[in-house]
């Protein structure tokens, strides 16, 4: 049995559409913003500040030098935080699946926990997906 080329192309195209993850809704992005900014307070470490101490909105969550350090040395303590937006090197290495694993299990794709001072978050999958949708919405 043979199928017309247009029917085969149509079937192939619909398969590709089904294979792509659904686009994030505005509600999911807003939930992710709320969890990232109001609950997790990620900007405290991942966004640099201006001279007036306000966050630099032009470099929101693009990584920063930490303004604090432990009194006693802590092995693995990082003095800087990485860019966590979807355009970062970190995101390119980990991808969505790696970010989801990190946010839901507290370990990175290599199976290691984050170094101090990053806490080990263990979010519910839907909350982690919302955070990812928000981070992906940033440019």
Secondary structure by P-SEA (a helix, b strand, c coil): ccccaaaaaaaaaaaaaaaccccccaaaaaaaaaaaccccccccccbbbccccccccccccccccccccccccccccccccccccccccccccccaaaaaaaaaccccccccccccccccccccaaaaaaaaaaaaacc
